[in-house]
């Protein structure tokens, strides 16, 4: 696309929506016109973006009657289910941050460092993966390409910002000594770890755990990989941390794995245990990279490896990944 696109941000006043705007500004994303949309509750609010004040408009069935090329959605699954098809019918390409379209076989599920080629077969909607899945995919793709993957075991330690403002408020209130009025969680999160993200399913897994399992297969394009997960909410405001155990198809040397990660896009290696250097949630917050450390052989099985993976869940795990998709779209959209 040679001309500057018209873009829309749906859910512009939420945690991810406001980060959309921040990242768009930081990356100097080109646009001719930008439209900020939200529910009727937020309509009329004033938002300053790149030095200009915009009025948030209510999202309706007619919001996409005007010429829009790309719409970044972060307004929940129900909103996306209703309005993303309307936008697509108007020729808009929607990059959706909800879980609504992720496992739809007609919708690409994309991490730009991993499967950017899938963007090209979109039919008007592209799904942004789950936040915990995104950072894992950036770490696993180089291993898959170089060695093949037989099995993955995820253990995640996820920040409260993944639950939006309700999760953030539960931790703030708990740290202030108020554990009574819980908004997001079944139990207090301050001083606690909750092995419970999203709802429990009949198979005993949570929906979050099954998202990681199913999305891994779709993004890596290999249903034969055995995947299991335990996802845990921890009293951290921003950035998800993950212990990932991987059984590879081929033998490896640790030095080669470290070098592979250092050469892979979107990854920063922090692995100097003699000097206590390893990825930390506090350091990842506010950045767009995926940090990998504690790279070590799993001696309990052949070709096994353990890695520690950390990333900002609101940026790389949501807003930045979506905008990276939009940047790739600019290369293929017609004028």
MARDOBA-74063 format. One record per atom (N, C-alpha, C, O): residue in one letter; x, y, z. Coordinates in steps of 0.02 Angstrom, whole numbers, plus 50000, padded with zeros to 5 digits. Atoms other than C-alpha are relative to their C-alpha. Layout:
// MARDOBA-74063
aXYZ
...
//
This chain:
// MARDOBA-74063
x500434994050000
x500005000050000
x500445006250000
x500825007350047
x499584994050005
x500815016249943
x499705006050037
x500065010250064
x500314994549964
x499535028150017
x499964998450075
x500044992650095
x500095001249929
x499285030450203
x499304997350013
x498824999949985
x500655002949988
x497865019650270
x499585004050050
x499845007950089
x500444997749948
x496355024850369
x499924994250050
x499804988550030
x500025005349950
x496335015250534
x499495001650054
x499315007450065
x500474999349944
x495125012350677
x500274996050058
x500574990750049
x499835003649938
x495455007250857
x499344999050037
x499035003750060
x500635001849967
x493974998150933
x500154997550070
x500564993050080
x499815001149931
x493994997651122
x500565004650021
x501005002850059
x499444995349995
x495085013051122
x500135002550071
x500675005250084
x499904997549932
x494845017151307
x500204994650050
x500304996150109
x499825005449956
x495275000051379
x500754999450009
x501135003449981
x499295000949986
x496954993651442
x500394998749936
x500905001949924
x499645001550063
x497464986151274
x499895005649949
x500355007349912
x500144994750048
x496604999851173
x500445006150009
x500695008949960
x499574994349988
x497585013651256
x500734998349983
x501125002649963
x499335002250019
x499165003351229
x500074999749924
x500615001149897
x499994999550074
x498705001751044
x500245007049980
x500695007849939
x499854993150019
x498785020751035
x500735001750017
x501075005049978
x499314998649979
x500425021651131
x500504996849951
x500995000049931
x499535003550045
x501265008751019
x499965002849930
x500485003449896
x500064996950066
x500565016350859
x500425006349997
x500755007749947
x499624993849998
x501345032850911
x500754998550003
x501145001749967
x499295001749994
x503005025050963
x500304997549935
x500874999149918
x499745003150061
x503185015350801
x499865004449939
x500045002649883
x500154995350053
x502585030350698
x499634996549943
x499804997349884
x500405003650050
x501295019550610
x499665005149954
x499355009849979
x500284995050046
x500735028850453
x499244999549995
x498974994049994
x500725000150010
x498925033950436
x499775006749973
x500095011849985
x500304993950024
x497845046650348
x499495002650050
x499515008350071
x500504998449949
x496375046350469
x499984994350051
x500094988550034
x500095005049948
x496125037450635
x499345001250035
x499175006950050
x500654999549967
x494455033750717
x500034995850064
x500224990050062
x500005003449936
x494305029250901
x499294998250018
x498855002550020
x500675002649988
x492815018450945
x499984996150066
x500474993150087
x500095003749938
x492125010951105
x499254999250012
x498845001249970
x500705000949983
x490495006351190
x499685006750016
x500015011850022
x500374993849985
x489155019051229
x500235003150066
x500185009250075
x499774997449936
x489875020551405
x500605004649993
x500685009350031
x499394996050010
x491495027851338
x499945005149944
x500385009349936
x500104995350055
x490805037251189
x499995007150025
x499685008650077
x499974993049981
x491155055751197
x500625001950039
x500765007850047
x499384998549965
x492765054251295
x500515003149952
x500505001749892
x499484996750039
x494225064751234
x500664996350011
x500864994950067
x499355003549996
x495875056051194
x500505003949957
x500365005549900
x499474996650038
x497485064751142
x500474994849972
x500744990650008
x499575004750035
x498495055251013
x500435003849951
x500175007349906
x499524996550042
x500055061950929
x499865007649997
x499915010749945
x500094992849993
x499645079450990
x499325002649978
x499205008649981
x500664997950022
x497865079650923
x499474996950045
x499534991050064
x500545002549958
x496285077751027
x499464996849956
x499224999949909
x500525003650036
x495045064850964
x499424998550048
x499524997650108
x500595001949961
x493275061251023
x499844992749985
x499784990749927
x500175007150008
x492875042951053
x499274999449977
x498825002250008
x500685000950025
x491355037850951
x499734993250020
x500114988550031
x500325006349982
x490105024350992
x500054995149942
x499914996849885
x499975005350050
x490365008050899
x499294997849983
x498924995650027
x500665002150023
x488805004250795
x500074996249935
x500624995549907
x500015003650064
x488294994350642
x500225004449942
x500395001949889
x499834995450054
x488665009950539
x500705003150007
x500895007549968
x499344997049988
x490395013750608
x500484999049942
x500955002949933
x499535001650054
x491225005950456
x499725001949932
x499964999649880
x500254997350063
x490185014850325
x500525004749968
x500545005449907
x499484995550026
x491635027150309
x500604995849978
x500684990150000
x499435003950025
x493235021850220
x500524998650054
x500845003250079
x499505002349951
x494325011850341
x500364994049970
x500044989649942
x499605005550028
x495735000250290
x500154994650052
x500084988650038
x499805004749947
x496284992250454
x499665002050065
x499655007950082
x500304998749935
x495374990650620
x500324995550052
x500354989450043
x499715003749944
x496234985450781
x499464999350053
x499235004250082
x500545001449953
x494954977150895
x500274997450067
x500694992950068
x499885002849934
x495124974751083
x499425001950044
x499485006050090
x500614998149965
x493354975551148
x499614994050024
x499024994650040
x500335006049976
x492954957751200
x499714995849944
x499594998149889
x500225004850050
x492354942251110
x499305001449973
x499195000649913
x500684998750023
x490514946951102
x499985005849950
x499635005449899
x499974994350045
x490884963751023
x500324998049934
x500095000049880
x499675002150061
x492074955750900
x499564995549958
x499554996049897
x500445004650037
x490834942150854
x499485003849960
x499305001849905
x500524996150034
x489554955450807
x500295004749948
x500035005149892
x499784994450042
x490594969350731
x500574998449952
x500645001849901
x499455001650046
x492124961250652
x499744997949931
x500025000149881
x500265001750066
x491084953150513
x499705006049963
x499765006449902
x500274994050032
x490204969750481
x500575004149970
x500525006449913
x499434996350025
x491894978250464
x500294996549938
x500454999849888
x499725003750056
x492544964450350
x499575000649937
x499845001049881
x500454999250057
x491004965950239
x500105006849966
x499955007549906
x499874993450028
x491484984250214
x500715000649972
x500925006149955
x499334999950028
x493224979450154
x500555001750050
x501125002650031
x499504998849948
x494094982650320
x500344993550018
x500024988250018
x499665005849971
x495424970550381
x500055001150075
x500355005850099
x500034999649927
x495134967450566
x500574995950030
x500664990150012
x499525003849959
x496554962550682
x499704999850069
x499675004850105
x500425000749940
x495614955650831
x500394997050057
x500714991850050
x499635002349941
x496344953651005
x499604995250044
x499894992550091
x500405004549958
x494914943251077
x500124992849980
x500484991449932
x499945007150015
x494794924351079
x499484997649949
x499474991749931
x500585001950041
x493264924550965
x500184996249937
x499854991349920
x499865002750067
x494104920150800
x500624995649998
x500804993049944
x499335003150002
x495724911650852
x500004993049971
x500464991249934
x499995007050023
x495234893750816
x499544999049940
x499414993349921
x500395000450062
x494134897650665
x500484998249943
x500975001649932
x499555002450052
x494914887950521
x500075004849941
x500545004349902
x499974995150054
x494544902350402
x500345006550020
x500375011249981
x499694993949974
x495454915150510
x500734998550019
x500854994150060
x499305001149980
x497364916050519
x500135002450071
x499865007550094
x499794998549931
x498114916250694
x500755001449997
x501144996849982
x499344997950024
x499724925950680
x500445003050055
x500235007150095
x499454996749965
x501334929950771
x500515001849945
x500804997349915
x499614998150059
x502344940050644
x500704997049996
x500954995849940
x499345003250003
x504034932550693
x499954992649983
x500464989449967
x500085007350005
x503304915050673
x499664998049934
x499934993949897
x500375002150060
x502004913650533
x499705006049963
x499095006149951
x500274994150035
x501844930450441
x499674998249934
x499245002049910
x500295002050064
x501424921050281
x499244998750005
x498894999249955
x500715001449992
x499714916850353
x499575006249993
x498965005849981
x500374993850008
x499214935150346
x499695000449930
x499155003149922
x500204999150069
x499054933850158
x499344996549982
x499014998649935
x500625003550019
x497584921650159
x499405002250043
x498904998750047
x500564997649959
x496494932150275
x499405001649957
x499475003449898
x500634998350033
x494674934850229
x499665006050034
x499055006550035
x500264994049968
x494484951250322
x500095000150075
x499995005350106
x499885000349928
x494874945250498
x500654996150013
x500754990749985
x499395003449977
x496564940850575
x499984999950076
x499855005050108
x500035000749927
x496644934350753
x500695001150031
x501194998550007
x499414999349958
x497924939950880
x499984994450052
x499474993650086
x500035005649953
x498404924850987
x499955002350073
x500015008250088
x500004998949929
x498244923351174
x500685002750021
x501205000949993
x499384996749979
x499554933751266
x500544995050020
x501114995750000
x499505004949977
x500414918851347
x500244995749943
x500814993349944
x499795003950058
x500444909651181
x500505003849957
x500985001049932
x499584996050045
x501254923951085
x500734999550019
x501154997949976
x499295000149981
x502854924651186
x500294993049994
x500884992249977
x499765006950007
x502984905651188
x500164998349928
x500644994849914
x499895001550071
x502844904950998
x500655003149975
x501015000049935
x499384996850021
x504264917350975
x500604995850022
x501104995449987
x499475004249974
x505334905851081
x500034993249966
x500584990649953
x500025006950026
x504774889251005
x500144999549926
x500404994449903
x499925000550072
x504814893350820
x500724998549978
x500814994149936
x499325001850020
x506724893450805
x500184992850016
x500534989549978
x499865006949981
x506794876850897
x499654995249952
x499944990149933
x500375004250047
x505464869350783
x500374999649933
x500454994249905
x499684999850066
x506374874850626
x500674996350000
x500854992949952
x499335002849999
x508094868950682
x500034992750023
x500454988950000
x499955006649969
x507724853150782
x499364995949998
x499394989850008
x500635003549995
x505884848650771
x499794999450073
x500214998750118
x500255000349932
x504764847950925
x499534994050008
x499074993149968
x500435005749986
x503974832150999
x499485001750054
x498904999850048
x500444998849943
x503234838751162
x500185006550033
x500765008550036
x499914993649964
x502984855051257
x499614999750066
x499034997750066
x500334999349935
x502574857551442
x500055007350021
x500595009850034
x500034993049980
x502024875251487
x499825000550075
x499364997150098
x500194997849933
x502024882051665
x500065007550001
x500615010249994
x499984992750008
x501544900351665
x499865003550066
x499535000950111
x500074995749941
x501614914151794
x499775006849973
x500185010949954
x500284994650040
x500444927451727
x499785006050042
x499485005350096
x500134993749966
x500244945651777
x499265001750003
x498874999349961
x500704998349991
x498614953051838
x499735004649945
x499135005049935
x500254995750054
x498544965551694
x499684996049944
x499314998749903
x500355004350047
x498004950651589
x499264999550013
x498884997349970
x500714999849982
x496344952351680
x499715007049993
x499155008250015
x500254993250008
x496174970751636
x500025003950065
x500365002050112
x500004995649941
x495814984351762
x499744996450062
x499954998050118
x500265003649941
x494844972351875
x500564996150034
x500604996050096
x499445003749971
x496384961551899
x500505004750033
x500755003350088
x499544995149971
x497494976651927
x499725002750066
x500095003450115
x500314997449939
x496254983352056
x500014994950056
x500114996750114
x499975005249949
x496184966652147
x500684999850034
x500734999150095
x499335000149970
x498074966952171
x500135006550038
x500415006250093
x499904993749964
x498124985452217
x499635000050067
x499915001950118
x500405000149938
x496734983152344
x500294995150050
x500324996550110
x499715004949956
x497534967552414
x500645002450033
x500755001350092
x499384997349972
x499214975952436
x499865005550051
x500275006850095
x500204994849952
x498294989952528
x499634997150060
x499415000850104
x500335003249944
x497534977252646
x499264998649992
x498944996450039
x500705001250012
x495824975852566
x499924994149953
x500004994849892
x500115006050041
x495474958152506
x499264998249996
x499084992749976
x500715001649995
x493594959352524
x499645000549933
x499294995949913
x500404998650060
x492904966852364
x500384997749937
x500655001849899
x499655002850058
x493654955252232
x499615001149936
x499014999649934
x500334998750064
x493264960352053
x500164994749948
x499754993349905
x499775004450054
x494254947851949
x500094992750021
x499994988349980
x499785006649981
x494744932752052
x499584996850055
x499235000350092
x500385003749950
x493974919252160
x500315000550070
x499984999350120
x499644999449937
x495294922152295
x500455006149997
x500605008649942
x499534994450001
x496434936352348
x500634998349961
x500884992749966
x499405001150041
x497914938352230
x500625002650035
x501175000050023
x499424997449965
x499064948452343
x500294994650046
x499934991650086
x499685005249960
x500324936652422
x499774993049983
x499804988550026
x500325006450018
x499544922252326
x500184998149929
x500405002349889
x499965002550069
x499684911552170
x499374996049986
x499204991550024
x500645003250016
x498074905952087
x500074995649939
x500164998249884
x499955004550058
x498144890451975
x499344999749963
x499064994349953
x500694999450025
x496554896551893
x499965006349958
x499865011849984
x500084994350046
x496504907751738
x499454998249951
x499494993249916
x500625001350039
x494824908751648
x499624994350035
x499774992650092
x500455004849968
x493504895451681
x500284992949995
x500684991449950
x499815007150004
x493764876951718
x499544996549951
x498944997949946
x500365003950050
x493244864951582
x499894992950026
x500214990850074
x500145006849976
x492544847151600
x500614995450003
x500624990750042
x499415004349999
x494264839751563
x500495001750056
x501024998650061
x499584998149944
x494994848151718
x500495005549986
x500785008450032
x499584994550019
x496004860851621
x499605006550003
x498985006450000
x500354993650008
x495604879351621
x499995001949926
x500364999149886
x500054997750069
x495104888251462
x500665003049977
x500855002249919
x499354997150017
x496764897651467
x500504994649980
x500884995349932
x499545005550015
x497724881251469
x499844996949932
x500304995349894
x500195002950065
x496744874351322
x500145004949943
x500305002749887
x499814995150051
x497024890651227
x500734999049980
x500894998949921
x499295000850015
x498894888051241
x500134993649960
x500524993549913
x499925006450034
x498764869951186
x499775000549928
x500134998849882
x500294999950067
x497634872951037
x500345005149955
x500455003849896
x499694994850041
x498444889050979
x500724998149980
x500944999949926
x499345002450018
x500174881050984
x499974995749937
x500374996649891
x500075004450059
x499594867850860
x499855004149938
x500145002949885
x500204996250059
x498794880650745
x500575004549974
x500695004749914
x499494995350021
x500204893350742
x500614996449972
x500894998449921
x499425003750023
x501604880650724
x499824995249943
x500264992349912
x500215004150056
x500564870950598
x500154992650008
x500284989249959
x499835007049988
x500864854050680
x499584997350058
x499734998650116
x500435002849949
x499494844850773
x500314993950035
x500044991550085
x499695005949970
x500674830450813
x500415001750062
x500594997350100
x499624998049941
x501614840550944
x499574998850063
x499005001250066
x500365001149938
x501094834751117
x500115006050046
x500675008150058
x499964993849961
x500684849751226
x499564999450062
x499004997050058
x500404999449939
x500114851951405
x500185006550034
x500715009550020
x499904993449970
x499964867351514
x499695000550069
x499174997550082
x500294997749937
x499694873951689
x500115007550003
x500685009850002
x499944992750000
x499324892551696
x499815002850068
x499305000850097
x500064997549932
x499484902351858
x500005007650000
x500435010749968
x500014992749991
x499014920251903
x500425001650062
x500334998650115
x499554998249945
x500344928452012
x499945007450015
x499715011349973
x500094993049980
x500414944952107
x500545004649970
x500955007550006
x499564995750039
x501384954251972
x499555004349956
x499075001849927
x500444995650038
x500644969351884
x500064998849924
x499564998149889
x499905000550073
x501424967451711
x500544994949984
x501024993950022
x499545004850030
x502344954251608
x499874992950024
x499854991550084
x500095007149986
x502034935651598
x500684996549998
x501104998149957
x499405004349999
x503404923251643
x499784992849988
x499254990750011
x500185006950017
x503424905451577
x500614995550006
x501154997149981
x499525005450002
x504424889851614
x499764995349945
x499224992549949
x500205004350056
x504404879851452
x500504994349995
x501104995349988
x499605006150008
x505034862051443
x499854997149932
x499274995949915
x500095002150069
x505314855851266
x500404993649987
x500984993150005
x499655006050024
x505724838651199
x500085000749925
x499605001149887
x499854999050071
x506584840551031
x500084993449964
x500194988249995
x499935006050042
x506664828250888
x500734998049991
x500894992149986
x499305001250017
x508544829950861
x500465001850059
x500275005950101
x499514998149949
x510074830550975
x500235007249990
x500185009949935
x499784993150004
x510784847651014
x500575001250049
x500694997250094
x499524997449951
x512174856951103
x499725006650027
x499455010749989
x500274994049968
x511674870551226
x500285006349968
x499915011149958
x499694994150031
x512904882751147
x499665001749934
x499585007649918
x500344998850064
x512034880550980
x499305002950010
x499075007149972
x500674997449984
x510324883651059
x500045007450018
x499655011549995
x499914993049979
x510934899751140
x500145004449939
x499855009749932
x499844996250060
x511674905550975
x499395000749955
x499285005949924
x500614999850040
x510054901150885
x499535005450025
x499265009349986
x500444994949972
x509034911851004
x500275007149988
x499895011649973
x499704993450010
x510254926350987
x499905002449929
x499875008549917
x500084998150070
x510024926050798
x499275000349978
x499125002049921
x500715000350018
x508114924550803
x499655006650012
x499815010150060
x500334993549994
x506964939550777
x499565000550062
x499224995750082
x500444998649943
x506114947350927
x500234997350066
x499884997950116
x499765003249939
x507174938251056
x500625003650027
x501065005549989
x499404997849965
x508414944951184
x500194994650050
x499794992750093
x499765005149954
x509454931851275
x500305003450061
x500735007850055
x499724997749936
x509804935551459
x500154993750041
x499734991250077
x499835006549971
x510724920351522
x500724999950025
x501164997249992
x499355000049968
x512204923151637
x499894998750074
x499915003350115
x500225001749932
x511754913851796
x500555001450052
x500405002550110
x499464998549953
x513474916651874
x499945007150028
x500175008550083
x500104993049979
x513014935051883
x499275001650013
x499075007450013
x500714999249985
x511164932151921
x499625003749945
x499165007649959
x500344996950057
x510644937651747
x499534995049969
x499734989749945
x500535004050031
x509004930351686
x499395004549992
x499365009750025
x500564995550012
x507364937651622
x499575001250062
x499424996550099
x500434998049944
x506314947151749
x499405003849975
x499455007749927
x500614996750021
x504534953151735
x500075007650004
x499835011149960
x499934992749991
x504994970451800
x500405003149944
x500275008849923
x499584997450054
x506314972551665
x499654999749932
x499765003949889
x500355000850064
x505194966451524
x499435005049992
x499255006749936
x500574995550003
x503774978351568
x500175006349960
x500695009449970
x499914994050041
x503594992251440
x500414998949938
x500575003649903
x499595001550059
x504594983351305
x499614995249954
x499094992649972
x500345004050050
x504144973451149
x500354993449984
x500114989549943
x499625006150015
x505434959451150
x499794994250044
x499444995150095
x500095006049960
x505344941651214
x500694998250027
x501174997449990
x499365001149967
x506704937951341
x500064992650020
x499594989750047
x499905007149987
x507434920451360
x500644999050041
x501175001950025
x499425001749959
x508604913651494
x499904993350033
x499454989550015
x500005006649966
x508934898851611
x499984994349949
x499624989449957
x499985004950055
x509324889051452
x500434994250023
x501034994950032
x499635005649973
x509814871751511
x499694993449976
x499104993049961
x500225006650022
x509704853551464
x499564996850053
x499694997550113
x500415004149957
x508324842851538
x500294992949998
x500204989349949
x499655006449999
x509304827451591
x499524994150010
x499744988350008
x500465005549986
x507724817451627
x499744996649937
x499404991549941
x500225003150062
x507404813651443
x500485001749944
x500875006449950
x499574998750058
x508284812751276
x499785006549966
x499195007749956
x500134994050039
x508414829451185
x499515004850034
x499095007950001
x500434995549963
x507544839251322
x500345006450019
x500955006550031
x499724993549982
x507794857651361
x499505004050041
x498895003550030
x500404995449961
x507134870151488
x500195007249983
x500785008749977
x499874992850011
x506954888751453
x499525004150042
x498975001850057
x500414995249963
x506274903651550
x499865005949954
x500335009049928
x500204995250052
x505294915751440
x499565005450032
x499065003850065
x500364994349970
x504674933151491
x499855005249948
x500275006749905
x500184994550045
x503744946751396
x499435004150030
x499055001650071
x500554995649979
x502584961451426
x499374997649966
x499314997749905
x500615003250026
x500864953751405
x499525005049967
x499125003149925
x500444995050031
x499984970051360
x500315002749935
x499955004549889
x499664997650061
x501284975251232
x500104994149952
x499684993049908
x499905005550047
x502034960151143
x499434995050003
x499264992049952
x500535004949993
x500644949151212
x499325002449975
x498844998549977
x500654997550025
x499274960151138
x500115005649950
x500105004449890
x500014994150044
x499474977851068
x500564999949948
x500425000849889
x499454999750047
x501194976850990
x499954994649947
x500084995849888
x500075005450049
x500894959950909
x499485001849948
x499585000549888
x500534998050048
x499284966650831
x500255005349952
x500095005149892
x499754994750043
x500164982050765
x500554997449953
x500614999849897
x499535003350045
x501574971350696
x499644996649942
x499874996649885
x500415003050052
x500224961950601
x499775005449951
x499795004549891
x500234994550042
x499534978450537
x500565002749956
x500455004549899
x499434997750040
x501274983650480
x500134995249942
x500294997449887
x499935004850054
x501404967550380
x499435000849949
x499545000049889
x500574998850046
x499674971150307
x500145005649951
x499945005349893
x499864994450044
x500304987550237
x500404997949939
x500375001149887
x499595002550056
x501484977450126
x499584996549947
x499804995949890
x500395004050047
x500074967650044
x499325003149982
x499015000949934
x500654996950016
x498524978850048
x500045003949934
x500545007349921
x500014996050062
x498034986249879
x499905007350016
x499655009050070
x500094992849991
x498035005149858
x499265001849992
x499085007749998
//
